[in-house]
Amino acid sequence: MTFWGIGGIYIQFNMEEETYLAIYYDDFNQKIKTSINEVKDWLDNNNKEDLSNFIYHRLHSRYLKPFQYSSCECEDCFKNGFSMLA
């Protein structure tokens, strides 16, 4: 639980334990959730392989994958603001 307040007024929030930096689908259409803590660990441990895989899949699923489908078959899965504007 997190408490936040301004001017003596405090609000209680029920927040998830993990905050996700990205949620995307890998090459096998499995949902991948990457937390901020995972990325921090990769940076601390200089884990270039996991970092590069994360960056590739995140950018690919966000900016390229929506345009691989000519019909509406996966419109709901890959719909985002960038693809709508493009």
Secondary structure by P-SEA (a helix, b strand, c coil): ccccccccbbbbbbccccccccccccccccbbbbcaaaaaaaaaacaaaaaaaaaaaaaaaccccccccccccccccccccccccc
